[in-house]
Amino acid sequence: MSRLLKGDFVYRNSTPLMVTGTEGCRLQTPDCSFLDFQASSGTAILGYDRTLLTGIDALSAPVAKPQTGESRLRMVYAERLETLIFQALGRRGFLGLELGGAQAIELALKVALSQHQRVTLFVIDGAYHGRSLFTSHLSASRRYTLGTHLGVPVVRLANPCLVAERTGLSLDAATDLCLKEVEDQFHDERLGVVDPSGASPILIYEAIQNVAGMLDLPARYLQRLEALVHEHGGLSIVDEIFSGLYRFGPLFCHASKDLSPDIVAFSKGLTNGITPLSAIWVAEDTGLAETFKPGTHSCTYLNYELGLTVADRVLDRLEELNLVRVRGIGERFLAAIKSHLPNGLIQSSFAQGSVVRLDFDGEGQTARSSEALMCARPTGILHATTGLAKRSLIFHPPYIVSNEEIVLAAEIIGSAMRDAA
């Protein structure tokens, strides 16, 4: 009898995977092997690589430190990571570290609140920003927000992708409609958004919404939202928890949309899933580094050598990667999948960076295809499904996936989906 409290993701299905071994892009269970094409839910961007731990001498540095003590390694790592971000964004900033994605969002908000004591938070329909008590309050689905009425005003802005899906409008037409709506919201006090008492707007957004089904939000919509928030004296926070570290091509997804957030939150992949770590980057030109005073925040288990060492090694491996190849994984994989599928089996698809999304006409076909992929023998395919996008299957393999594994996975997917049709 297990003594585990079974409220976590491991037990979301009646038969959880019992993982007995991992290597490369594969994991082993007592019954069969799987190609992990959800990269351990987004963290194992380099696959299951034991060599990231090879040669680590934990005794050559302090085994543990008080949270009131600085680490030379932490300072070196922060300098290295900020330089990488400066090269990608062309702006200087400062780094704050935390342990998980939700904590990074909360740290970003805490930094924002150091400069803006009274705020209204703005999120976009379809949003998902974490499962902590407060970040659940920001997410779209009632399954997450139920019971989290925390007294901070949250305004949910229209999502052009969802409007287009719901109305049958083109994405361009839906974007125009949503832009008109948000312009009215920010300029007409009768709509209950403008706060004449002086509360600052804080926008939190994903450039591509992961949990909502890899929804690629139009650049011109996000650009205008950022501009409106800044015009009203507020700040913007981009959630790159999933999309950061080259998932969609560039280091950060928002950079390809010509956006200029004040704070960037990121996490998945920083340590390849070996130890917990998240980060926020705060733009130097915001002045937030000056208002976020020492002692404002603490994290008991953060300043530890093992996590920082692994994170530094992950940066080494990312520097060694052929990023041109990584940026083409999704398109190559989608083309391989389509070569094994009859016309009309999928309704639409999306590929960018290392990510592929397949959309079906109905939830039943999606569920059957998902089950078939998990039951495929001798090799199953781990993939991502989400309760917020029940007609989509999503794949985001590790960056080290081989061409042979892409071909094999496409063959398995084609066979499974034809059988499930």
N, C-alpha and C positions, 0 to 999 in steps of 0.2 A: 504494500500500500504506500503510495507516494505521499510524503508529507508537504509537498509543494502547494502553495496557494495558487490555484490554476486560473488566475485572472489575466495572464499575459498572452502574448501572441502565439507562444508555443502550443497552447491548447485551444486555438481558435477552430481547429478541426477535430473531429472525433478520434482520428488516428494521427498523432503527431509523428514527425520524422525523428527517429532515433539515430543520430549521426555518430558513426563509429570511426570515421577517418576522412581526411581531406588532403587534396594535393592539386595544384594548378587550378583548373576551372571545375574540378570534380569533387563531389563528396560521396561517401560510401555509407550505406545503411545496411542492416543485417540482411535485407532482401535483394537490393540492387544498388546500382550507382546512378548518380544524377549529374548532368551538366548543369552547373549553377549559372543560369542566365538571368538571375536577379542579383548577382554579385553580393550574396549574403545581405540582401535587402539594401544594397547600395554602399556598404562600407568596404567590402573586399575588392577595391578597384584594381588591385594587383594580383588578384586570385589568392589562393591559399599558399602563401610563400613563407616557408619556415626559415629561409635564409635571412629574413628581416631580423631574426633574433640571434643569428649565428654570431658568436664572438662577443656578445654583450657581457661585460664583466661588471656585474652589479656592485661588486665590492670595491671597484676602483673609484667610485663616487659615493657620496653619502647614501646609505641605504634608505633613509627617510629624513625629512627635514620638517621643522615647524612651518606652519603657513605664514609665519612672520619672518621667515628667512628667505633671501633671494638665492637663486641658482644661476651660476654662470651659464650653464647650458640653456636655461630658459631665456636669458638675455640674447645669447647667440642665435637661438632658434627664432625668436621674435624678429631680430634684425634680418635674418635670412628670408623669413616668410614675408615680411613687409616689403623687402626689396623686390621679391617676386611679384607682389601685388602692384607695386609702383610701376614696374615694367609693363604690366598688363593694363593698368588703368590710367597711368600718367598722373597720378595724384599721390601725395604723401599722406601717411596716416599713422595711427597707433593701434597696437593689438591688445586685446583682452582675451584671456583664456578661461574656458569653463570645461565641463565634463560631457554634456550632451546637447543635442539640438535644441530641445525646449529650453534648456538653461541658457543657451546662447541667445535665443530670442528674448528671454527675460532680462539677461544682462544688457542687451541692446536697449531695451525699454528703460532699464534703470539708468543707463547713461543719458538717454534722451530726457528723462525726468529730472536729471540733475540741472538741466538748463531750462526746462519747461515744466513748472510744478502743476499747472492745470492743463489737461490735454483731453482731446477727443481722438480716439483711435479709429483709423479708417482701414478696412480690409476689403478684399474683392470677393464677390460670390464665388464659391468653389474652393475657398482658401482652406489650407490645413497648415498649422504652425506648431504642432506638438501636442502631447498628451498630459503635460503637467496641468495642475488645476487652473493656472492663469492662461497658458497658451491654448488650452481647450476652449476657453472663453472667446478666443479669436477665430476659431475654426467655423466652417460653414454648417456642418451637419449637426442636427439636434442631438445625435447620439453622443457627440463630444461636449456640447455646450450645456446640456441638461444639468441643472443644479449648480451652475457656475456663474450666477448673477453676482458679480463682484463689485458693482457700483461704479465701474469705469465706463463711460459712454463708448459704445462701439457702433460705427456706421458701416453698413455693408454696401459696397458699390457694385453696380451692374458689371457683369462679365460678358464681353462681346461674344466669346465662344459659346457660352450657354444660351445667350439670346438668339444667336444664329441657329443653334441646334433646336431650340424650342419653337421658333417662328418660321423656319425655312428661309429666312433672309440670307443673303450672301454675308460673308464675314465683314466685308467692307461696309455694307449697309448697316449691319448690326453695330459695327464700331461707331459709325456716324450717329446712330440712335443713342448709344450709350454716352458718347461725348456730349451730346445735347443735354442729356439727363444730368451728368455730373456738373456741367457748367451751371445749370439751373440750381443744383444743390449747393454749390459753393457761392452763389451770388444772390439767392432769393431766401431771405430769412423765413419766409412762410413755409418752407419745406423742412424746417426743423433741424438743419445741419449746421448752418452758420451760427456761431456762438458770439453774440455781441458783448458778452462779459469778458472775453479775452482768452478763452481756452485755445491752446495751440493745436493744430491738426498734426497728427503723427500717422503717416501712411506706412503700412506694412504689406509687402507684396512679394509674390514669386513671379519671376519673368516667364517661367513655364511651370504651370501648376502640376505637381507630381501626383498627389493622391486624387485629385479631381479627374485624372485620366490623361496626363501629359498634354494639357491644354496650352497651346502656344499663344499667349496673349499678344495682341497686336502692339508693335513698338509705339506707334503714334498715340495709342490710348494711354499706355504707361507713361510716355513722355509728358502728356498733358496733365495726368494726375500728379506727377512730381512737380510740374510747374505750378499747378494750382496750390498745392500744399506749401511750396516755397513762397508763393505770392502772399499767402496768408500767415507767414511767419513760422511755419512748421518745419518738420523734418521728415525724411523718407528713410525707411529701413528695408533693405532687400533681403529676403530669406533665400539664401543659396545653400541651405543645409544639404539638399539632395543634388542640386544642379552645379555646385562648385567643383573645382579641381578637374576641369576639362570634360565633364560629363556630356555637355552639348557642344564641345569644340573648344571655345576659349576657356581661360582659367575660370572666369565667372560668366554665366549665361547672360547677365544683364548688359555686359560690355558690347555684345553684338547688336543691342537695341539702342545704343547711344543714350543710355541712362546715366544719371549722376547721383546715386544715393548717398546719403550722409553716413550711413552705417551699413556694413555688409556682415551678415551672420552666416557662418558655414561650419560644417562638421564632418559629414560622412566621408570616409576615405582618408582623413588626416593621419590616422595610425593604421589604416588597412583593417580596422575592426579588431585589432589585437588588444588595445587598451582604450578606455574612453577619453575623448578629447574633442572639444569644440572651440571655436574662436569667433571673435568679432573684430572687424577692422573699422576704425572710426576716422573719418577724413579730418586731416589737420586743419583745413580751412573752416571747419564748423565751430572751432573753439570749445568743443565738448571735452577735450582732454584737460582743459583748465577747470571746468566746472565739476568734473567727476573727481571729487576730492579723495585723498587717501583714507582708507578705513570705511569707505562707502559700501564695499562689497568684500565678501570672503568666500573661500571654497576650500573646505578642509582637505580634500584628497587631490588637489590639483598640482601643486608644485612638487612633483615626484619625478625622479630621474628616469625610471623605466619608460613612462609614457612619453617624455620629452625625447629620449634616445630613439624610440621607435618612430616618432613623428619626424625626426631629423633624417632617419634612414629612408622613410617614405619619400621625402623630398629628393633624396639622392636618386631613387629609382624613377621618379617622375622626370627628372632631368635627363635620364638615360633613355626614356621612351621615345619612339618615333611617333610624335604627336600627329603628323600627317596621316599615318596609318590609323591611329586611334580615332581621329575625326571621321574616318570613312567606314568604320565598323558597321554603323547602323544601316547605311545605304547598301553596303555589300550584303549584309544579312537579310535585309528586306527583299532584295533582288533574288537571293537564293531561295527564300521562303516562297515567293510568288512563282518561281519556276516549278514548284511542286504542288501548287494549288490550282484547281479549276477556276475559270472566270466566274465571278459572282459569289464566291464563297465568303469573301470578306467585303464589307461595305466600303471601308476606307482604311487608310493607313498613314503612318507618320514615321519618319526616320530623321534623326539628327544626332550628330556626334556618335555615341555608342548606343543610342536608344532606339527601339522600334516599338510602335504601338499598332495593334491590329484591332479594327472595329467590326463588330458583327451586327446583323439586323436585329437580333433578339437576345435576351438574357439567357434563354435556354441553350442556344448554340454556343455561347460563350462558356457557360458552365460545363457543358459536355466536353468542349475542347480542352478546357483547363483540366478536367478530371482525366481525360485521355492522355494528356502530356505527363501527368503525375504517375499514371499507371503503365506507361510505355516500358517495355522490357526488350533487351536487358538494360537499356539506358533511358531514364526519364529526364524531363527538362523542368528545372525549377524556373518559375516565371512569376511576375507580379500581377496580382488582381487587387481590385479595390472596391469596397462597398459603395463608393461614390461614383464609380464608372462601371456599371455592371455589364456593359456591352463591349468592354475592351480587355484585351490581354496585352501585357507590356513585358518587354525583354530589355535588360541592360546588362549584358555580360561583362566580365572583367576586361580591362584594357589589354591583358596579355593573351586573350583568346586567339587560338591559331586559326588559319584559314581552313584547316581540316576539321576543326571543331565547329566552325560556322557551317560548313557543308553538311556535316553529320547532324547537327541540330536542325537545320532546315529540312532535311529528309525526314527526321522524326516528327517534326511539326506538321509537315505536309501529310504524312501517313495518318497521324492522330486526328487531324482536323477532317480529313476525308472520311474516316471511320465515324467521327462524331456528327457529321452532317446529316 
